Amino acid sequence: MELISSRNNPKIKQVRLLKERKARLASGLAVVEGIFPVGEAVAAAQEHRVGVESIFYAPHLLRSIFASDLVDSLASQGVPCYATSEEVFNSIADKDNPQGILAVVRPVSYSLDELSPQNAPWCVALVTPQDPGNVGTVLRTLDAVGASCLILLENSLDPYQPGVVRASMGLVFWTPVVSASFPEFISWARRNGYNLYGTSARGQEDYRHVAYRKPCVLLLGSEREGLSADQRVACDVLVNLPMGGRATSLNLAVAAGVMLYAMREEIEEKLE
C-alpha cells in the first residue's frame, strides 16, 4: 500500500480546495469527515441520494474496525481509496484530532418544484440562516421526527459546507435540501396547498394549542431578527413559544426542536 506523503499531491490539493464554497459550487462536490458522517454518506449512496467519489484515510489514525471495513468494502466496489500519511491527512482535516477517514461526495441536487405534498408532506423552512451548527442540528431534528425536507430561504449558506455536514452527522445526505427566494417559496406553498406555521414573539397562538395539519411547513425567521412583517403576514398561523424568564427568544435550532416535536405529537394523534 503506497501512502500519499506529500501535501502538494494534486488529489490532496483538490480536497483542500473543497473547503471553499466557490470550489464546491463549481464542482458539485463536498467533503465529509469522520467515521459516522462518512458511514451515513455511504449508506445514503446505496439509496442514490449521494455519490461517493473517493475516500481518503490515514491508516495510523484509523482505529475503528467499522471504518476499516468501510474502506475495504468501497475499494472492492471500485471507489478510489487513497491512503495518506498522518501529516497529510491532518492537512485536509477540518477538525482537531481527526478520526482518519474522509470522503469526497457528490450530493444530489433538488429543486423546489420537485417537492409536493405527495413526497414532502412536512417541511421546515429557514429564513437567511447564518450558523452552520444551527442548520445541521435542525437537519438532525427534522430526521428524528420524520419530517420531509429543509428549505433555505434567501439563503447564502451552503448546506454542504463542513460545519453543516458535521453538525448534521451526515444526515444532510438523507434529506432533500433546497434553496429559494421567499416569493418563490410562498408561490409554491400556496399552489400546493401547504399550511404555513410561523414562529414569532408576536404570534397570537400558543404553540401547544394549535391543530397542526399536513401538508405543512414550519417557518422560522433569521437568527437575529426573526420573521419580518411581510413574512408573518404570509403565515396561515403564527405561533409563539412562551418565555418565562428574562430571555426573549430561543436559539434557532432549539426553537425548531420544540416546534417539531409539538407538531409530531399533534400529527401522530390525527393518524391514530
Helices and strands as residue ranges (DSSP letters): H 10-17, H 21-27, E 30-33, H 35-46, E 50-57, H 65-76, E 81-83, H 86-92, E 101-107, G 112-114, E 122-127, H 132-145, E 149-153, H 162-167, G 171-173, E 177-180, H 182-191, E 195-199, E 205-206, G 207-209, E 216-220, H 229-234, E 237-240, H 252-271
